[in-house]
């Protein structure tokens, strides 16, 4: 009888140890993924700030050609540029604002062909493109990490640990509307 009780107690103790080990390991994985999400969001914020700086430099270069239009762009940049981004919604708002500013700036550039050929303008524009590529890569890293953490938050039994420790699903970053790829209309290409 005593041996049976010791055996049952040993099994219960072993189960408790396994459950606690699982909770410990799952908590560490959730924290790791949460930190990776924060890091990716921080990288996006840094790259967006660099892109804002590049766009501001483009507007300053354009000021030599059209003072009124460049001043308007700089006022718009100052109004729309915010500090650090911390949520997916902040990133999407910043991206939309940057897209709007860049389209306005390109209208100015089209009016002044000599601005397109300006060496400083070309250099700064290349920098803005580089920062946009960095933002795109950081967005991919963020969304990949969000997929992993959301999977853990939603799948059982890790969902139990996640809810116990107050981990919640993260919001994905949206695809930029101007960058969505559409298949070309073959009728337009072939004239049918």
C-alpha positions in Angstrom: 0.0 0.0 0.0 2.8 2.4 0.9 4.7 1.5 -2.2 1.6 2.3 -4.3 1.1 5.7 -2.6 4.8 6.5 -3.2 4.4 5.5 -6.8 1.3 7.6 -7.3 3.0 10.5 -5.5 6.1 10.1 -7.8 3.9 10.2 -10.9 2.0 13.3 -9.7 5.3 15.0 -8.8 6.7 14.1 -12.2 3.6 15.5 -14.0 3.9 18.7 -11.9 7.5 19.1 -12.9 6.7 18.5 -16.6 3.9 21.1 -16.5 6.1 23.7 -14.7 8.9 23.0 -17.1 6.6 23.5 -20.0 5.2 26.8 -18.6 8.8 28.0 -18.0 10.0 27.1 -21.5 6.8 28.6 -23.1 7.2 31.8 -21.1 10.8 32.2 -22.2 9.8 31.7 -25.9 6.9 34.2 -25.6 9.2 36.8 -24.1 11.8 36.1 -26.8 9.2 36.6 -29.5 7.8 39.7 -27.8 11.3 41.2 -27.7 11.9 40.4 -31.3 8.6 42.2 -32.2 9.7 45.2 -30.2 13.1 45.2 -31.8 11.7 45.0 -35.3 9.3 47.8 -34.5 12.2 49.9 -33.2 14.1 49.2 -36.4 11.1 50.3 -38.5 11.0 53.5 -36.4 14.7 54.2 -37.0 14.4 53.6 -40.7 11.2 55.7 -41.0 13.0 58.6 -39.2 15.9 58.2 -41.6 13.5 58.2 -44.6 11.8 61.4 -43.2 15.3 63.0 -43.0 16.0 62.0 -46.6 12.6 63.4 -47.8 13.3 66.6 -45.9 16.6 66.9 -47.7 14.9 66.3 -51.0 12.5 69.1 -50.2 15.4 71.4 -49.2 17.1 70.6 -52.5 13.9 71.3 -54.4 13.7 74.7 -52.6 16.4 76.0 -54.9 14.1 75.5 -57.8 10.7 76.4 -56.4 10.7 78.1 -53.0 6.9 78.2 -52.6 6.4 74.5 -53.3 9.3 73.4 -51.2 8.2 75.5 -48.2 4.7 73.9 -48.5 6.3 70.4 -48.6 8.5 71.2 -45.6 5.5 72.5 -43.6 3.6 69.3 -44.5 6.6 67.2 -43.5 6.9 69.0 -40.2 3.2 68.5 -39.5 3.1 64.8 -40.4 6.4 63.6 -39.0 5.9 62.1 -35.6 8.3 60.6 -33.1 8.9 56.9 -32.6 6.4 54.5 -33.9 5.3 51.8 -31.4 2.3 50.1 -33.1 1.5 48.6 -36.5 -1.1 51.4 -36.9 1.6 54.1 -36.3 3.8 52.5 -38.9 1.0 52.4 -41.4 0.1 56.1 -40.8 3.8 57.1 -41.2 4.1 55.0 -44.4 0.9 56.6 -45.8 2.2 60.1 -44.9 5.6 59.4 -46.5 3.9 58.1 -49.7 1.8 61.2 -49.9 4.8 63.5 -49.4 6.9 61.6 -52.0 4.1 61.9 -54.5 3.9 65.7 -54.0 7.6 65.9 -54.2 7.7 64.0 -57.5 5.1 66.5 -58.9 7.6 69.3 -58.1 10.4 67.3 -59.7 8.4 66.8 -62.9 8.0 70.5 -63.2 11.7 71.2 -63.0 13.7 68.8 -65.2 17.0 70.3 -64.1 16.1 69.3 -60.6 16.0 65.6 -61.7 19.5 66.0 -63.1 20.9 67.7 -59.9 23.6 65.5 -58.4 22.7 66.2 -54.8 19.0 65.5 -55.5 19.9 62.2 -57.2 22.1 61.2 -54.2 19.5 62.0 -51.6 16.8 60.3 -53.6 18.9 57.2 -53.8 19.3 57.4 -50.0 15.5 57.7 -49.6 15.1 54.6 -51.7 17.7 52.7 -49.6 15.8 53.6 -46.4 12.5 52.5 -48.0 14.1 49.1 -48.8 15.3 48.9 -45.1 11.8 49.7 -43.9 10.4 47.0 -46.2 12.9 44.4 -44.8 12.1 45.4 -41.2 8.4 45.1 -41.9 9.0 41.6 -43.2 10.9 40.7 -40.1 8.2 42.2 -37.9 5.4 40.4 -39.6 7.3 37.1 -39.5 7.8 37.4 -35.8 4.2 38.4 -35.3 3.2 35.2 -37.1 5.2 33.2 -34.6 4.0 34.9 -31.5 0.4 34.9 -32.7 0.6 31.2 -33.4 1.8 30.6 -29.8 -0.9 32.8 -28.4 -3.6 31.0 -30.3 -2.5 27.4 -30.2 -3.2 25.1 -27.3 -1.5 24.4 -24.9 0.8 27.5 -25.3 -2.4 29.7 -25.5 -3.1 28.7 -21.8 0.4 29.9 -20.8 0.1 33.1 -22.9 -3.3 34.0 -21.4 -2.0 33.2 -17.9 1.0 35.6 -18.5 -1.1 38.2 -20.4 0.5 37.8 -23.8 -1.9 38.8 -26.6 -2.0 38.7 -30.4 0.0 41.3 -32.3 -1.3 43.3 -35.2 0.3 42.8 -38.6 1.6 45.6 -40.7 -0.5 46.3 -43.7 0.7 46.2 -47.3 1.3 49.7 -48.7 -1.4 50.5 -51.2 1.0 52.0 -53.8 3.3 49.0 -53.5 0.7 46.4 -54.1 1.5 44.6 -57.3 -1.2 44.1 -59.8 -1.0 41.8 -62.8 -0.8 43.8 -66.0 -3.9 43.9 -68.1 -3.0 41.7 -71.1 -5.6 43.5 -73.3 -3.7 46.7 -72.8 -0.4 45.1 -73.7 -1.6 43.2 -76.8 -4.3 45.7 -77.8 -7.2 43.1 -77.8 
